Amino acid sequence: MRLSRLCGLNEGTSTAVFLAVFLAAVPDLTIDEADFARLVMKVEALEHLHSRRQRRPARWLVGAGLGKAERQADAGQLNTQQQLVIQTSMKPILGWPLVLHLLFAGVAANALEPANPNANAKARAILDYFQGLGARQDKRLVSGQFTGFGRGTTLRLMDDIHDRTGQWPGLVGTDYADFQNGSLTYKAPNQAAIQYWNQGGLVTISAHLFNPANPKGGGLRDQGVDLETLLAPDTDTHTRWMQELDLIAAGLQELKDAGVVVLWRPFHEMNGDWFWWGAKDPDTFIKVWRHMFDYLSKTKGLDNLLWVYSPNHGNKTAAYYAGDHYVDLAGLDAYTDFVDTDHIKGFAEVAKIEKPFGFTEYGPHGSRNPPGDYDYRRLLEGVKKDFPRAVFFMSWDGKWSLARNNNVKELLADPWVVNRGDLPAGLAGTGK
């Protein structure tokens, strides 16, 4: 890859420029953009840990022998500061194979292996990005906003947020539910997801699944469903379940074809009793989760998914966890004004799961009839105090949203918060 292209990634940070020059000196080395972006993010995470994010190359790399450069290397597209870095002289690099081995081995050792071992490079880079956020001193909490269900999905809410704050949330959320027809639909949600992804934003998708045990369709809040019947061959329930999975797979395949990585969040709030899949025997639920995972990841070959486990805050928040080989990120859904461990229960259990953590749904007030007058600075204050492990949040829509409450501009302007324009270049989509 052209040196100028590598230097331009990750906002042309000193780390990106440094690594680009360093790698350019290595004979017969090739590296693609996704791997380079992952490498930069890992080195920057180490810099944040050890040097409080001073924007300079890591000292341990400088000590490996890289001095000032002797040549100008393909610097035509670089800005003046970057050209100065590249045009300076370079000492001979002694023992570069060992240095590179240690560098890449360190990145690999710290990388979180995706649940799907065949996950594509973009999915791996995004998972690595979330994993590295907790080590940062700032730009460590990705902002997110849910934008709607099914046919009603648009990006108007994101536009409203931008009009009010001058910022685009880093993460857009949507849902495949088709409530009018008691089914699922992906056309409008995917259109919104692809558009936001191509503008440089991350994407999460959930599905308020219809009940396959109900021959009429719908049945989101049906009670008494035996999850075992979903997996029982030669039954009508199993046939309808496989049809539902095929519909989901078709939507996610469309996003794969568009290059979109999806934070896929199925069976949300499974520890509550308000959805047909909720409050069931944990072992049976885990079998159903794993069946979906295997079908979408292996049978359908969807390598663009990062699997998100999102119980409701409260009891048994870790009881339904399907295991490290089936989950990539974990979180809690929480609707409350009070972002603390007295009001958001179950965090201690989820915190034991060694996956990046976030608030997979957040809404002020409660789960019904929010007044829309919440001071959103309180969310960030609570995260900093009681939930510093959180690396993302997604506000729900309506009067829970970032467009309908107070002091959202101050929230999104806080140094902790990662908005769409703060995401590393090339991490998502085709630009910003």
C-alpha beads as a LAMMPS data file, in Angstrom:
LAMMPS data file: protein, C-alpha beads

432 atoms
431 bonds

1 atom types
1 bond types

-500.0 500.0 xlo xhi
-500.0 500.0 ylo yhi
-500.0 500.0 zlo zhi

Masses

1 110.0

Atoms # bond

1 1 1 0.000 0.000 0.000
2 1 1 1.216 3.544 -0.712
3 1 1 2.995 5.114 2.227
4 1 1 0.990 8.311 1.814
5 1 1 -2.263 6.329 2.096
6 1 1 -1.137 4.629 5.309
7 1 1 -0.057 7.955 6.805
8 1 1 -3.442 9.434 6.004
9 1 1 -5.330 6.769 7.966
10 1 1 -6.324 7.357 11.594
11 1 1 -6.433 11.123 11.003
12 1 1 -2.720 11.172 10.152
13 1 1 -1.790 10.874 13.835
14 1 1 1.856 10.772 14.791
15 1 1 1.466 7.084 15.575
16 1 1 0.036 6.362 12.114
17 1 1 2.790 8.349 10.386
18 1 1 5.451 6.733 12.555
19 1 1 4.273 3.194 11.866
20 1 1 3.864 3.901 8.155
21 1 1 7.469 5.094 7.884
22 1 1 8.665 2.204 10.022
23 1 1 6.850 -0.434 7.982
24 1 1 7.910 1.133 4.683
25 1 1 11.529 0.393 5.608
26 1 1 10.847 -3.334 5.863
27 1 1 11.543 -5.264 2.657
28 1 1 8.772 -7.426 1.178
29 1 1 6.202 -6.464 3.824
30 1 1 2.597 -5.924 2.747
31 1 1 -0.227 -4.775 4.993
32 1 1 -3.814 -3.836 4.160
33 1 1 -5.752 -0.866 5.538
34 1 1 -7.776 -2.864 8.055
35 1 1 -4.703 -4.532 9.580
36 1 1 -2.843 -1.222 9.644
37 1 1 -5.772 0.516 11.374
38 1 1 -5.882 -2.262 13.988
39 1 1 -2.144 -1.920 14.544
40 1 1 -2.362 1.838 15.023
41 1 1 -5.260 1.487 17.471
42 1 1 -3.363 -1.082 19.530
43 1 1 -0.198 1.006 19.716
44 1 1 -2.237 4.086 20.622
45 1 1 -3.952 2.122 23.390
46 1 1 -0.510 1.278 24.794
47 1 1 0.471 4.933 24.506
48 1 1 -2.648 5.958 26.449
49 1 1 -1.826 3.471 29.176
50 1 1 1.813 4.406 29.570
51 1 1 2.135 8.027 28.496
52 1 1 -1.346 9.498 29.119
53 1 1 -1.975 9.819 25.423
54 1 1 0.793 12.228 24.507
55 1 1 0.656 12.282 20.719
56 1 1 4.063 10.833 19.904
57 1 1 5.410 7.453 18.824
58 1 1 5.699 4.983 21.661
59 1 1 9.119 5.189 23.311
60 1 1 9.634 1.464 23.229
61 1 1 9.412 1.614 19.430
62 1 1 11.841 4.510 19.197
63 1 1 14.221 2.576 21.394
64 1 1 14.088 -0.311 18.943
65 1 1 16.286 1.658 16.568
66 1 1 14.148 3.955 14.424
67 1 1 15.817 7.324 14.172
68 1 1 15.319 10.138 11.650
69 1 1 14.617 9.271 8.032
70 1 1 17.075 9.627 5.132
71 1 1 14.613 9.631 2.303
72 1 1 11.403 11.197 1.156
73 1 1 8.974 8.334 0.491
74 1 1 5.889 8.884 -1.615
75 1 1 4.936 11.975 0.388
76 1 1 3.092 13.897 -2.283
77 1 1 -0.303 13.636 -0.592
78 1 1 0.839 14.412 2.944
79 1 1 0.416 17.633 4.820
80 1 1 3.429 19.729 5.775
81 1 1 3.830 18.223 9.237
82 1 1 3.636 14.674 7.898
83 1 1 6.160 15.464 5.128
84 1 1 8.610 16.718 7.726
85 1 1 8.319 13.388 9.540
86 1 1 8.989 11.412 6.384
87 1 1 11.645 13.668 4.871
88 1 1 13.969 13.485 7.837
89 1 1 16.770 10.935 7.823
90 1 1 16.520 7.358 9.032
91 1 1 19.235 5.372 10.727
92 1 1 19.749 1.781 9.609
93 1 1 17.270 -0.401 11.460
94 1 1 19.044 -3.266 13.161
95 1 1 17.108 -6.355 13.991
96 1 1 13.849 -5.185 12.395
97 1 1 12.507 -8.737 12.017
98 1 1 12.619 -9.142 15.791
99 1 1 11.041 -5.724 16.323
100 1 1 8.217 -6.515 13.919
101 1 1 7.714 -9.919 15.475
102 1 1 7.399 -8.384 18.913
103 1 1 5.134 -5.613 17.609
104 1 1 2.673 -7.904 15.851
105 1 1 2.866 -10.533 18.583
106 1 1 1.954 -7.883 21.135
107 1 1 -1.026 -6.770 19.079
108 1 1 -2.167 -10.358 18.571
109 1 1 -1.791 -11.183 22.260
110 1 1 -3.972 -8.240 23.234
111 1 1 -6.554 -8.774 20.501
112 1 1 -9.936 -10.152 21.484
113 1 1 -10.723 -13.109 19.242
114 1 1 -14.189 -12.778 17.680
115 1 1 -16.836 -15.326 18.596
116 1 1 -16.927 -16.274 14.932
117 1 1 -13.360 -17.325 14.058
118 1 1 -14.141 -16.508 10.418
119 1 1 -15.162 -12.912 11.157
120 1 1 -13.953 -10.569 8.450
121 1 1 -11.182 -8.006 8.852
122 1 1 -13.531 -5.061 9.394
123 1 1 -15.418 -6.902 12.143
124 1 1 -12.142 -7.774 13.832
125 1 1 -10.941 -4.182 13.622
126 1 1 -14.158 -2.874 15.185
127 1 1 -14.008 -5.432 17.995
128 1 1 -10.388 -4.493 18.644
129 1 1 -11.377 -0.840 18.663
130 1 1 -14.017 -1.385 21.337
131 1 1 -11.614 -3.501 23.351
132 1 1 -8.996 -0.753 23.310
133 1 1 -11.268 2.106 24.361
134 1 1 -11.150 1.292 28.062
135 1 1 -7.426 2.033 28.202
136 1 1 -7.825 5.551 26.855
137 1 1 -7.872 8.761 28.860
138 1 1 -10.385 10.380 26.496
139 1 1 -12.427 9.478 23.407
140 1 1 -13.470 6.233 25.088
141 1 1 -17.302 6.148 25.088
142 1 1 -19.024 5.789 21.702
143 1 1 -22.305 7.706 21.497
144 1 1 -25.289 5.980 19.921
145 1 1 -28.902 6.577 18.980
146 1 1 -31.703 4.187 18.057
147 1 1 -33.623 5.520 15.051
148 1 1 -36.699 3.324 14.609
149 1 1 -38.371 0.057 13.705
150 1 1 -38.920 -1.611 10.364
151 1 1 -40.686 0.396 7.673
152 1 1 -40.559 3.567 9.763
153 1 1 -36.774 3.660 9.996
154 1 1 -35.118 6.861 8.784
155 1 1 -32.135 8.975 9.802
156 1 1 -34.246 12.038 10.624
157 1 1 -33.509 11.651 14.323
158 1 1 -29.770 11.728 13.599
159 1 1 -30.301 14.909 11.570
160 1 1 -32.172 16.444 14.521
161 1 1 -29.316 15.601 16.862
162 1 1 -26.816 17.133 14.479
163 1 1 -28.932 20.280 14.120
164 1 1 -29.032 20.688 17.906
165 1 1 -25.444 19.754 18.746
166 1 1 -23.267 19.910 15.647
167 1 1 -22.372 16.235 16.232
168 1 1 -23.360 12.910 14.691
169 1 1 -23.580 9.996 17.157
170 1 1 -20.945 7.360 16.535
171 1 1 -23.409 4.468 16.457
172 1 1 -26.792 4.151 14.742
173 1 1 -29.323 1.555 15.869
174 1 1 -32.371 0.115 14.143
175 1 1 -34.657 -2.922 14.387
176 1 1 -36.112 -5.359 11.856
177 1 1 -39.540 -5.570 13.514
178 1 1 -42.556 -5.207 11.224
179 1 1 -45.275 -4.696 13.801
180 1 1 -48.017 -3.982 11.237
181 1 1 -47.649 -7.398 9.631
182 1 1 -46.496 -9.424 12.631
183 1 1 -43.238 -10.223 10.888
184 1 1 -39.813 -8.767 10.115
185 1 1 -38.658 -6.379 7.397
186 1 1 -35.200 -5.130 6.572
187 1 1 -35.501 -2.780 3.581
188 1 1 -35.778 0.566 5.413
189 1 1 -33.530 -0.425 8.351
190 1 1 -30.811 -1.536 5.937
191 1 1 -31.094 1.623 3.868
192 1 1 -30.512 3.710 6.974
193 1 1 -27.717 1.435 8.186
194 1 1 -25.861 1.478 4.861
195 1 1 -26.169 5.242 4.540
196 1 1 -24.854 5.873 8.048
197 1 1 -22.078 3.311 7.651
198 1 1 -20.939 4.917 4.398
199 1 1 -20.809 8.235 6.222
200 1 1 -18.397 6.705 8.732
201 1 1 -20.736 5.529 11.516
202 1 1 -21.048 2.191 13.285
203 1 1 -24.227 0.088 13.072
204 1 1 -26.201 -2.019 15.552
205 1 1 -29.357 -3.966 14.708
206 1 1 -31.868 -5.743 16.928
207 1 1 -35.087 -7.601 16.136
208 1 1 -38.306 -7.684 18.099
209 1 1 -38.872 -11.225 16.878
210 1 1 -42.302 -12.606 16.112
211 1 1 -43.236 -15.768 17.964
212 1 1 -42.741 -18.834 15.731
213 1 1 -45.039 -20.863 17.984
214 1 1 -47.917 -18.558 17.027
215 1 1 -49.293 -19.568 13.592
216 1 1 -50.924 -16.143 13.192
217 1 1 -47.614 -14.308 13.389
218 1 1 -46.794 -11.482 15.746
219 1 1 -47.067 -12.575 19.334
220 1 1 -44.153 -10.528 20.619
221 1 1 -45.548 -10.619 24.146
222 1 1 -47.008 -14.115 24.088
223 1 1 -46.538 -16.063 27.292
224 1 1 -45.942 -19.745 27.898
225 1 1 -43.756 -20.410 24.855
226 1 1 -41.647 -23.557 25.129
227 1 1 -38.299 -22.669 23.553
228 1 1 -37.501 -26.340 23.045
229 1 1 -40.111 -26.448 20.281
230 1 1 -38.082 -24.008 18.186
231 1 1 -35.397 -26.650 17.816
232 1 1 -37.656 -29.712 17.503
233 1 1 -37.411 -31.044 13.924
234 1 1 -40.545 -31.847 11.940
235 1 1 -42.712 -29.377 13.863
236 1 1 -44.555 -26.343 12.537
237 1 1 -42.882 -24.147 15.150
238 1 1 -39.428 -25.235 13.993
239 1 1 -40.377 -24.628 10.352
240 1 1 -41.575 -21.112 11.144
241 1 1 -38.462 -20.473 13.240
242 1 1 -36.177 -21.453 10.368
243 1 1 -38.161 -19.191 8.046
244 1 1 -37.674 -16.346 10.500
245 1 1 -33.947 -17.026 10.654
246 1 1 -33.801 -17.065 6.858
247 1 1 -35.503 -13.670 6.757
248 1 1 -33.001 -12.299 9.261
249 1 1 -30.124 -13.826 7.306
250 1 1 -31.331 -12.208 4.080
251 1 1 -31.262 -8.777 5.726
252 1 1 -27.850 -9.297 7.269
253 1 1 -26.530 -10.692 3.975
254 1 1 -27.578 -7.485 2.229
255 1 1 -25.519 -5.568 4.768
256 1 1 -22.590 -7.939 4.276
257 1 1 -22.747 -7.331 0.532
258 1 1 -22.647 -3.583 1.240
259 1 1 -19.558 -4.018 3.448
260 1 1 -21.399 -3.184 6.688
261 1 1 -20.324 -4.737 9.981
262 1 1 -23.310 -5.219 12.302
263 1 1 -23.377 -5.272 16.070
264 1 1 -26.135 -7.901 16.023
265 1 1 -28.229 -7.811 19.215
266 1 1 -30.753 -10.674 19.276
267 1 1 -33.055 -11.744 22.120
268 1 1 -32.556 -8.516 24.058
269 1 1 -33.788 -8.326 27.665
270 1 1 -34.058 -12.101 27.828
271 1 1 -33.964 -12.047 31.630
272 1 1 -37.289 -10.174 31.737
273 1 1 -40.711 -11.737 31.179
274 1 1 -42.214 -9.232 28.702
275 1 1 -41.124 -10.926 25.428
276 1 1 -41.968 -14.457 24.332
277 1 1 -38.317 -15.535 24.657
278 1 1 -37.866 -14.000 28.103
279 1 1 -37.455 -15.432 31.599
280 1 1 -37.093 -18.987 30.311
281 1 1 -34.875 -21.794 31.515
282 1 1 -31.352 -20.433 30.924
283 1 1 -29.987 -23.693 29.528
284 1 1 -32.760 -23.891 26.951
285 1 1 -32.347 -20.248 26.012
286 1 1 -28.606 -20.756 25.531
287 1 1 -29.315 -23.637 23.148
288 1 1 -31.553 -21.377 21.072
289 1 1 -28.934 -18.581 21.033
290 1 1 -26.227 -21.015 19.964
291 1 1 -28.476 -22.468 17.278
292 1 1 -29.021 -18.982 15.832
293 1 1 -25.298 -18.247 16.054
294 1 1 -24.323 -21.436 14.235
295 1 1 -26.969 -20.989 11.565
296 1 1 -26.126 -17.367 10.770
297 1 1 -22.356 -17.637 11.184
298 1 1 -21.661 -21.083 9.775
299 1 1 -24.552 -22.175 7.566
300 1 1 -25.213 -18.706 6.136
301 1 1 -21.570 -17.575 6.264
302 1 1 -22.295 -14.166 7.774
303 1 1 -18.813 -13.033 8.772
304 1 1 -19.849 -9.395 9.283
305 1 1 -21.554 -9.868 12.651
306 1 1 -20.403 -9.004 16.157
307 1 1 -22.782 -10.660 18.624
308 1 1 -24.119 -8.499 21.458
309 1 1 -25.543 -9.903 24.702
310 1 1 -27.962 -7.401 26.259
311 1 1 -30.015 -8.402 29.307
312 1 1 -32.156 -5.868 31.094
313 1 1 -30.653 -4.479 34.268
314 1 1 -32.013 -6.389 37.243
315 1 1 -31.791 -10.050 38.173
316 1 1 -30.000 -12.917 36.430
317 1 1 -28.105 -10.602 34.124
318 1 1 -25.389 -13.173 33.417
319 1 1 -27.502 -16.348 33.642
320 1 1 -28.377 -16.330 29.930
321 1 1 -24.860 -15.717 28.656
322 1 1 -24.163 -18.257 25.914
323 1 1 -20.384 -18.306 26.386
324 1 1 -17.304 -16.549 25.091
325 1 1 -17.426 -18.426 21.785
326 1 1 -20.900 -17.063 21.046
327 1 1 -20.733 -13.425 22.204
328 1 1 -18.489 -10.471 21.286
329 1 1 -19.832 -7.572 23.369
330 1 1 -21.984 -7.425 26.490
331 1 1 -24.200 -4.753 27.953
332 1 1 -27.273 -3.769 29.893
333 1 1 -30.542 -2.165 28.858
334 1 1 -31.461 0.460 31.449
335 1 1 -34.229 3.060 31.698
336 1 1 -33.681 5.356 34.647
337 1 1 -32.629 8.894 35.516
338 1 1 -30.149 7.537 38.049
339 1 1 -27.012 6.071 36.482
340 1 1 -25.561 4.348 39.519
341 1 1 -25.326 0.840 40.908
342 1 1 -28.201 1.451 43.334
343 1 1 -30.615 1.930 40.449
344 1 1 -28.958 -0.090 37.671
345 1 1 -28.809 -3.604 39.062
346 1 1 -26.873 -6.587 37.811
347 1 1 -23.743 -4.839 36.560
348 1 1 -21.426 -6.801 38.838
349 1 1 -22.509 -10.060 37.196
350 1 1 -22.137 -8.760 33.636
351 1 1 -18.802 -7.153 34.512
352 1 1 -17.374 -10.634 35.051
353 1 1 -17.886 -11.321 31.347
354 1 1 -14.582 -10.441 29.724
355 1 1 -16.054 -8.616 26.764
356 1 1 -16.347 -4.892 25.948
357 1 1 -19.296 -3.500 27.918
358 1 1 -21.839 -0.852 27.022
359 1 1 -25.350 0.400 27.671
360 1 1 -27.080 -1.419 24.836
361 1 1 -30.240 0.609 25.427
362 1 1 -30.492 3.681 27.585
363 1 1 -33.458 5.889 28.336
364 1 1 -34.075 8.421 31.097
365 1 1 -37.035 8.394 33.480
366 1 1 -38.261 4.828 32.997
367 1 1 -39.631 2.434 30.422
368 1 1 -42.849 4.441 29.890
369 1 1 -43.859 8.038 29.226
370 1 1 -40.602 9.956 29.649
371 1 1 -41.157 13.718 29.947
372 1 1 -38.220 14.626 27.691
373 1 1 -36.540 16.990 30.170
374 1 1 -33.562 14.865 31.241
375 1 1 -30.154 16.442 31.732
376 1 1 -28.046 14.038 29.662
377 1 1 -24.877 15.147 31.435
378 1 1 -26.071 12.902 34.261
379 1 1 -25.586 9.837 32.070
380 1 1 -21.922 10.626 31.533
381 1 1 -21.383 11.546 35.189
382 1 1 -22.811 8.169 36.203
383 1 1 -20.722 6.273 33.650
384 1 1 -17.530 7.946 34.845
385 1 1 -18.311 7.280 38.495
386 1 1 -19.897 3.812 38.541
387 1 1 -19.531 2.284 35.067
388 1 1 -16.109 3.297 33.731
389 1 1 -15.906 -0.001 31.853
390 1 1 -18.616 1.207 29.483
391 1 1 -17.295 1.910 25.990
392 1 1 -20.570 2.683 24.215
393 1 1 -24.196 3.614 24.829
394 1 1 -27.295 3.749 22.634
395 1 1 -30.148 6.049 23.604
396 1 1 -33.646 4.910 22.675
397 1 1 -35.839 7.023 20.408
398 1 1 -38.870 9.201 21.148
399 1 1 -38.634 11.309 24.282
400 1 1 -35.763 9.165 25.534
401 1 1 -33.583 10.305 22.661
402 1 1 -30.622 12.617 22.362
403 1 1 -32.807 14.887 20.220
404 1 1 -35.517 15.405 22.848
405 1 1 -33.697 16.120 26.116
406 1 1 -31.408 18.687 27.705
407 1 1 -27.671 19.394 27.634
408 1 1 -27.031 16.855 24.892
409 1 1 -24.600 19.237 23.192
410 1 1 -22.533 19.270 26.370
411 1 1 -22.665 15.477 26.585
412 1 1 -21.467 14.954 23.016
413 1 1 -18.761 17.611 23.394
414 1 1 -17.239 15.935 26.441
415 1 1 -13.681 14.652 25.872
416 1 1 -14.778 11.141 26.889
417 1 1 -17.327 10.839 24.109
418 1 1 -16.647 9.397 20.647
419 1 1 -18.932 10.771 17.954
420 1 1 -18.947 9.758 14.309
421 1 1 -16.304 12.312 13.398
422 1 1 -14.008 10.953 16.121
423 1 1 -13.967 7.370 14.889
424 1 1 -10.696 6.269 13.261
425 1 1 -10.704 6.818 9.514
426 1 1 -11.408 3.589 7.693
427 1 1 -12.925 1.830 10.694
428 1 1 -16.408 2.068 9.203
429 1 1 -17.753 2.841 5.768
430 1 1 -16.146 4.833 3.021
431 1 1 -15.621 8.131 4.763
432 1 1 -17.074 10.572 7.271

Bonds

1 1 1 2
2 1 2 3
3 1 3 4
4 1 4 5
5 1 5 6
6 1 6 7
7 1 7 8
8 1 8 9
9 1 9 10
10 1 10 11
11 1 11 12
12 1 12 13
13 1 13 14
14 1 14 15
15 1 15 16
16 1 16 17
17 1 17 18
18 1 18 19
19 1 19 20
20 1 20 21
21 1 21 22
22 1 22 23
23 1 23 24
24 1 24 25
25 1 25 26
26 1 26 27
27 1 27 28
28 1 28 29
29 1 29 30
30 1 30 31
31 1 31 32
32 1 32 33
33 1 33 34
34 1 34 35
35 1 35 36
36 1 36 37
37 1 37 38
38 1 38 39
39 1 39 40
40 1 40 41
41 1 41 42
42 1 42 43
43 1 43 44
44 1 44 45
45 1 45 46
46 1 46 47
47 1 47 48
48 1 48 49
49 1 49 50
50 1 50 51
51 1 51 52
52 1 52 53
53 1 53 54
54 1 54 55
55 1 55 56
56 1 56 57
57 1 57 58
58 1 58 59
59 1 59 60
60 1 60 61
61 1 61 62
62 1 62 63
63 1 63 64
64 1 64 65
65 1 65 66
66 1 66 67
67 1 67 68
68 1 68 69
69 1 69 70
70 1 70 71
71 1 71 72
72 1 72 73
73 1 73 74
74 1 74 75
75 1 75 76
76 1 76 77
77 1 77 78
78 1 78 79
79 1 79 80
80 1 80 81
81 1 81 82
82 1 82 83
83 1 83 84
84 1 84 85
85 1 85 86
86 1 86 87
87 1 87 88
88 1 88 89
89 1 89 90
90 1 90 91
91 1 91 92
92 1 92 93
93 1 93 94
94 1 94 95
95 1 95 96
96 1 96 97
97 1 97 98
98 1 98 99
99 1 99 100
100 1 100 101
101 1 101 102
102 1 102 103
103 1 103 104
104 1 104 105
105 1 105 106
106 1 106 107
107 1 107 108
108 1 108 109
109 1 109 110
110 1 110 111
111 1 111 112
112 1 112 113
113 1 113 114
114 1 114 115
115 1 115 116
116 1 116 117
117 1 117 118
118 1 118 119
119 1 119 120
120 1 120 121
121 1 121 122
122 1 122 123
123 1 123 124
124 1 124 125
125 1 125 126
126 1 126 127
127 1 127 128
128 1 128 129
129 1 129 130
130 1 130 131
131 1 131 132
132 1 132 133
133 1 133 134
134 1 134 135
135 1 135 136
136 1 136 137
137 1 137 138
138 1 138 139
139 1 139 140
140 1 140 141
141 1 141 142
142 1 142 143
143 1 143 144
144 1 144 145
145 1 145 146
146 1 146 147
147 1 147 148
148 1 148 149
149 1 149 150
150 1 150 151
151 1 151 152
152 1 152 153
153 1 153 154
154 1 154 155
155 1 155 156
156 1 156 157
157 1 157 158
158 1 158 159
159 1 159 160
160 1 160 161
161 1 161 162
162 1 162 163
163 1 163 164
164 1 164 165
165 1 165 166
166 1 166 167
167 1 167 168
168 1 168 169
169 1 169 170
170 1 170 171
171 1 171 172
172 1 172 173
173 1 173 174
174 1 174 175
175 1 175 176
176 1 176 177
177 1 177 178
178 1 178 179
179 1 179 180
180 1 180 181
181 1 181 182
182 1 182 183
183 1 183 184
184 1 184 185
185 1 185 186
186 1 186 187
187 1 187 188
188 1 188 189
189 1 189 190
190 1 190 191
191 1 191 192
192 1 192 193
193 1 193 194
194 1 194 195
195 1 195 196
196 1 196 197
197 1 197 198
198 1 198 199
199 1 199 200
200 1 200 201
201 1 201 202
202 1 202 203
203 1 203 204
204 1 204 205
205 1 205 206
206 1 206 207
207 1 207 208
208 1 208 209
209 1 209 210
210 1 210 211
211 1 211 212
212 1 212 213
213 1 213 214
214 1 214 215
215 1 215 216
216 1 216 217
217 1 217 218
218 1 218 219
219 1 219 220
220 1 220 221
221 1 221 222
222 1 222 223
223 1 223 224
224 1 224 225
225 1 225 226
226 1 226 227
227 1 227 228
228 1 228 229
229 1 229 230
230 1 230 231
231 1 231 232
232 1 232 233
233 1 233 234
234 1 234 235
235 1 235 236
236 1 236 237
237 1 237 238
238 1 238 239
239 1 239 240
240 1 240 241
241 1 241 242
242 1 242 243
243 1 243 244
244 1 244 245
245 1 245 246
246 1 246 247
247 1 247 248
248 1 248 249
249 1 249 250
250 1 250 251
251 1 251 252
252 1 252 253
253 1 253 254
254 1 254 255
255 1 255 256
256 1 256 257
257 1 257 258
258 1 258 259
259 1 259 260
260 1 260 261
261 1 261 262
262 1 262 263
263 1 263 264
264 1 264 265
265 1 265 266
266 1 266 267
267 1 267 268
268 1 268 269
269 1 269 270
270 1 270 271
271 1 271 272
272 1 272 273
273 1 273 274
274 1 274 275
275 1 275 276
276 1 276 277
277 1 277 278
278 1 278 279
279 1 279 280
280 1 280 281
281 1 281 282
282 1 282 283
283 1 283 284
284 1 284 285
285 1 285 286
286 1 286 287
287 1 287 288
288 1 288 289
289 1 289 290
290 1 290 291
291 1 291 292
292 1 292 293
293 1 293 294
294 1 294 295
295 1 295 296
296 1 296 297
297 1 297 298
298 1 298 299
299 1 299 300
300 1 300 301
301 1 301 302
302 1 302 303
303 1 303 304
304 1 304 305
305 1 305 306
306 1 306 307
307 1 307 308
308 1 308 309
309 1 309 310
310 1 310 311
311 1 311 312
312 1 312 313
313 1 313 314
314 1 314 315
315 1 315 316
316 1 316 317
317 1 317 318
318 1 318 319
319 1 319 320
320 1 320 321
321 1 321 322
322 1 322 323
323 1 323 324
324 1 324 325
325 1 325 326
326 1 326 327
327 1 327 328
328 1 328 329
329 1 329 330
330 1 330 331
331 1 331 332
332 1 332 333
333 1 333 334
334 1 334 335
335 1 335 336
336 1 336 337
337 1 337 338
338 1 338 339
339 1 339 340
340 1 340 341
341 1 341 342
342 1 342 343
343 1 343 344
344 1 344 345
345 1 345 346
346 1 346 347
347 1 347 348
348 1 348 349
349 1 349 350
350 1 350 351
351 1 351 352
352 1 352 353
353 1 353 354
354 1 354 355
355 1 355 356
356 1 356 357
357 1 357 358
358 1 358 359
359 1 359 360
360 1 360 361
361 1 361 362
362 1 362 363
363 1 363 364
364 1 364 365
365 1 365 366
366 1 366 367
367 1 367 368
368 1 368 369
369 1 369 370
370 1 370 371
371 1 371 372
372 1 372 373
373 1 373 374
374 1 374 375
375 1 375 376
376 1 376 377
377 1 377 378
378 1 378 379
379 1 379 380
380 1 380 381
381 1 381 382
382 1 382 383
383 1 383 384
384 1 384 385
385 1 385 386
386 1 386 387
387 1 387 388
388 1 388 389
389 1 389 390
390 1 390 391
391 1 391 392
392 1 392 393
393 1 393 394
394 1 394 395
395 1 395 396
396 1 396 397
397 1 397 398
398 1 398 399
399 1 399 400
400 1 400 401
401 1 401 402
402 1 402 403
403 1 403 404
404 1 404 405
405 1 405 406
406 1 406 407
407 1 407 408
408 1 408 409
409 1 409 410
410 1 410 411
411 1 411 412
412 1 412 413
413 1 413 414
414 1 414 415
415 1 415 416
416 1 416 417
417 1 417 418
418 1 418 419
419 1 419 420
420 1 420 421
421 1 421 422
422 1 422 423
423 1 423 424
424 1 424 425
425 1 425 426
426 1 426 427
427 1 427 428
428 1 428 429
429 1 429 430
430 1 430 431
431 1 431 432
